[in-house]
Amino acid sequence: MMQASKKYRLYYILLLLTLCFAFLLNLSLGSVAIPFKEVVSTLLGGETSKTTWQYIIMNYRLPKALVACIAGGGLSIAGLLMQTLFRNPLAGPFVLGLTSGASLGVAILIMGAGFIGGFTGSLLLDTWSITAASALGSFLVVLVVLSATFKIKDTMAILIIGLMFGTFTGAIVSILAYFSNAEQLQQFVFWSYGSLGNVSWTGIGILSLCFVMGMAISIFSGKSLNALLLGENYAKSLGVGIKKTTLLIILATSILAGGITAFVGPIAFVGLAVPHLSRQLFTTANHFVLIPATLLTGSILLLLCDSIAQLPFTEYTLPINAVTSLFGAPVVIWLLIRKRKLVF
Amino acid sequence: MGKENKNSTLEAANLAIGYLLKKKKEILISKNINFSLQKGELIGLVGSNGIGKSTLLRTLTAMQPKLNGSIIINQQDSTTLSIIQLSTKISVVLTKAPSVSNLSVYELVSLGRYPYTNWVGKLTHSDKQSIEEALQATEVLKFAQKKCFELSDGQLQRVLIARALAQDTPIIILDEPTTHLDLYHRAYVLKLLKKLASEKEKTILFSTHEIDLAIHTCNKMIVMTPDKVYFNTPDMLIKQECFSGLFPSEIIAFNTETRTFSIKK
């Protein structure tokens, strides 16, 4: 079972081609119209008729497209891991309160900085500290959800605890917002809209590091994840160390979701919807097939969402977080209506 | 008994089962459990609801700790075995069927090879052979490519037994494998278990509420009553009148001649 059979090869090739197409499409669209031929020639290191076009592509659109790939893929993998770990089709980085944990971390950093004092406060606000605050926030939430997991066996209760955490952190964020000044508030609100375009090349380096670590742990856990499909007791009888596996899976999820949320802000629904899309497409539950499939589908989806968010040929840009929800919610509804029963 | 103990695959000595609560408080469910199970035997575990059948099976499979006594698996004390070693000795079929709707039958059964495969779970030639044999023995080979959600309860139960077989363990433990099944499938599953025990030389222990069917098919039985846990052949257990003590006698009586229970009018 564990080897990807030839049947899947065609799907992978199709997904890869779609990814290339979505990537190029994403690069070509934006508030400045750049001909497709010029985009390709810039990427290949050739000359362009206008140096501004080259600048826009290399320093704005290319990093943004790369971030979209990493964020879309990474969040989807995090969702896949959570859905298998909790054996619940509704699980995802967002539902379990990971994202709200991250937002609390960032809120405390941005808005709480005012309480600490102006000088040290402004020092704290570089990319590294935002990454750290977000990762720390989501990791703390994960630890609480995890300790709850060991105490209660009911997965629905764990989801409700995650939901409660969302409400709880939301309340703290509101209180922080109430006492902070307009500038800080604006900074946080913009962070919460999600933005793929604000990541520097250095940021992409850090993001890639998180991504590679999270992916490595996910792939390493692939075999245990497959055994977990049978439920915890069966997995145990097959020799899976449940505690170690659970810890690894949650670690991978918090590295992926925490890291990505730190750089691009909260991005809703991708983590929940994409694993279901890949399951429908590949009709399998085998993680060695699903992990690459989910990765590719997630990257494609976020690239397309970002292309829509750019509102091509206008000077307006929509918040990416809104676009993914606009797209994600109907997809989940459509899946449920089409299948009547969610294949999981 | 000395010779029997030497060949036993699964043995319990003065075993006490129950739950450990916080502050070292114990809730004892049953104690003084003694039995010695042999290769090629089908053993039925019976007792009324709440007497501790599932607790006993969960204790034997190391899903919960024992309170006292010892469990000996293939001459080794179970506490000395790691979870990975244990997975090559005992395979299980649990009451609650896993929700694995998106797995094919073949994929589900191949998960039984988990203890033997490498880190990506690649199936070797011998793994595939074991899977094929398990599919054949349980007569599910013809729908190996079907998805699990397309199966009936009876078919799914056979597939889960095939998965346990593919795990290639000397001992298979099943918790109520005949619930949710109609009379035909109940008899079918028990006959299948009997056949697997004798042909594949396995020790198969299962809990059940089908006492009549169990008396008919099992080599040995474990009968749990509030006072004592009995272990013997069905014939001896009937002679000892163990079954009469299973349920309150004012409502249900055991007829030793027809070997069935009847409700008192």
Interface residues (C-beta under 8 A of the other chain):
Chain A: M1 M2 Q3 R87 F220 G222 K223 N226 A227 L229 L230 G231 N233 Y234 K236 S237 L238 G239 V240 G241 R279 T283 T284 A285 N286 F288 K341 V343 F344
Chain B: T61 A62 M63 I83 I84 L86 S87 T88 I90 S91 V92 L94 K96 P98 S99 V100 S101 N102 L103 S104 Y106 E107 L108 S110 L111 G112 Y114 P115 T117 W119 V120 G121 K122 L123 K147 F149 Q167
